[in-house]
Amino acid sequence: MATGWRPESLTDLQVADGEAYHQALYHGGDIELPAGWHKRSVEKLIDLSLPHIKEGALVVDYGSGTGGSAIELLKNLDERNVSVELVMIDPLVSWFAKAREIIGSREGVHFEISIQTDSSGKAKFRRLNDMLGGKKADVIISSSTLHLVPAKAISDLASQFADCLKPEGVLVWNSGDLDSDFRPINSALLHDPYRSVREILRNDEERRKALLKMGKNESDKSERRLDRIFPSPFPVEIILDAMSDAGFSTELSDRVVEFSSVDAERFVLVPRLAEIAAPLLAGEERDSAIRKALSISLARIAKQGKGNDGFYRSHWIYGLHSR
Ligand SMILES: C[S@@+](CC[C@H](N)C(=O)[O-])C[C@H]1O[C@@H](n2cnc3c(N)ncnc32)[C@H](O)[C@@H]1O
């Protein structure tokens, strides 16, 4: 049985949100049926990590979500008969609860929720060192998460990673949503289609009407929050410079991953992500507006030569850091 954080009294919406993201990664929720983009994007990260993971290693999955990266890692380790101590870390209760449901019955897995509210009620990220109880990791993986960390927080996070690794430990991450000068011109960033959905819906008449009813302060606040769901991409150099400042050396690689239009729709309709269309009402009103905007956005991307009517190409970067 896993240890650490467990969810308490989830709402039906939270349960549905975790389930929907899990099904965006695994067709029908079956962990033997990963979506093509998930399998292809995470397998390279696992391949880079495996040589560094020995029997009994302490492995951290920073930004575990519903468990997509950990599930693939554990499949590979099980095949090799290697058992590890795995620390799962994430701030989002709805998705993290799903991870706990899926792999919470395994021995050697530990869950840490990474956000807490301070005495003034303000949400704050916990320090990695505290979450690990001072233990040092052999390997930290971070799959599809670093582009969600605000650029101004990357430097501190890199120092925390460095501080929490054994001297011979490694950090391995991937991201499909970082700007770089080596992205092939026939590929897009992972979140380009969804940022474009957000832009298309920004001035949607029904949405504007609903925003007006909220009053200026509330609607401005809500719009700022929605803009953070698929944040503007920052350059990969922000991460590379931070890693170098933290004393890491870097090996960088990349891969282009096809993301099918069907998977893209399933992805953006995950309730937490479909909020980009709020305050349109959750459910059919929101979903149909998103579907319409997504088909426009994917057609534009195809026209730019970055996909076709069945998929778009997403560009993934992989960092392997040691000291
Ligand atoms: C796209 S999911 C990736 C989940 C999993 N690693 C996978 O590969 O399926 C990104 C995760 O990062 C978490 N996250 C978002 N913002 C974050 C931040 N600022 N710091 C740490 N984690 C964050 C989210 O809660 C989410 O679960």
Ligand as a Chemical Component Dictionary entry (heavy atoms), coordinates in Angstrom:
data_LIG
# 
_chem_comp.id                   LIG 
_chem_comp.type                 NON-POLYMER 
_chem_comp.pdbx_formal_charge   0 
_chem_comp.three_letter_code    LIG 
# 
loop_
_chem_comp_atom.comp_id 
_chem_comp_atom.atom_id 
_chem_comp_atom.alt_atom_id 
_chem_comp_atom.type_symbol 
_chem_comp_atom.charge 
_chem_comp_atom.model_Cartn_x 
_chem_comp_atom.model_Cartn_y 
_chem_comp_atom.model_Cartn_z 
_chem_comp_atom.pdbx_ordinal 
LIG C1  C1  C 0  0.472  17.800 -18.009 1  
LIG S1  S1  S 1  0.519  17.240 -16.384 2  
LIG C2  C2  C 0  1.728  15.969 -16.492 3  
LIG C3  C3  C 0  1.404  14.814 -15.596 4  
LIG C4  C4  C 0  2.330  13.603 -15.725 5  
LIG N1  N1  N 0  3.698  13.905 -15.403 6  
LIG C5  C5  C 0  2.228  13.013 -17.102 7  
LIG O1  O1  O 0  3.254  12.962 -17.803 8  
LIG O2  O2  O -1 1.145  12.574 -17.475 9  
LIG C6  C6  C 0  1.364  18.536 -15.554 10 
LIG C7  C7  C 0  1.228  18.518 -14.048 11 
LIG O3  O3  O 0  1.970  19.624 -13.512 12 
LIG C8  C8  C 0  1.271  20.140 -12.397 13 
LIG N2  N2  N 0  1.635  21.557 -12.258 14 
LIG C9  C9  C 0  1.022  22.633 -12.805 15 
LIG N3  N3  N 0  1.640  23.770 -12.453 16 
LIG C10 C10 C 0  2.677  23.416 -11.681 17 
LIG C11 C11 C 0  3.695  24.152 -10.983 18 
LIG N4  N4  N 0  3.760  25.475 -11.055 19 
LIG N5  N5  N 0  4.582  23.463 -10.259 20 
LIG C12 C12 C 0  4.529  22.110 -10.195 21 
LIG N6  N6  N 0  3.598  21.358 -10.824 22 
LIG C13 C13 C 0  2.688  22.005 -11.548 23 
LIG C14 C14 C 0  -0.183 19.949 -12.731 24 
LIG O4  O4  O 0  -0.972 19.853 -11.569 25 
LIG C15 C15 C 0  -0.195 18.694 -13.581 26 
LIG O5  O5  O 0  -0.603 17.571 -12.879 27 
# 
loop_
_chem_comp_bond.comp_id 
_chem_comp_bond.atom_id_1 
_chem_comp_bond.atom_id_2 
_chem_comp_bond.value_order 
_chem_comp_bond.pdbx_ordinal 
LIG C1  S1  SING 1  
LIG S1  C2  SING 2  
LIG S1  C6  SING 3  
LIG C2  C3  SING 4  
LIG C3  C4  SING 5  
LIG C4  N1  SING 6  
LIG C4  C5  SING 7  
LIG C5  O1  DOUB 8  
LIG C5  O2  SING 9  
LIG C6  C7  SING 10 
LIG C7  O3  SING 11 
LIG C7  C15 SING 12 
LIG O3  C8  SING 13 
LIG C8  N2  SING 14 
LIG C8  C14 SING 15 
LIG N2  C9  SING 16 
LIG N2  C13 SING 17 
LIG C9  N3  DOUB 18 
LIG N3  C10 SING 19 
LIG C10 C11 SING 20 
LIG C10 C13 DOUB 21 
LIG C11 N4  SING 22 
LIG C11 N5  DOUB 23 
LIG N5  C12 SING 24 
LIG C12 N6  DOUB 25 
LIG N6  C13 SING 26 
LIG C14 O4  SING 27 
LIG C14 C15 SING 28 
LIG C15 O5  SING 29 
# 
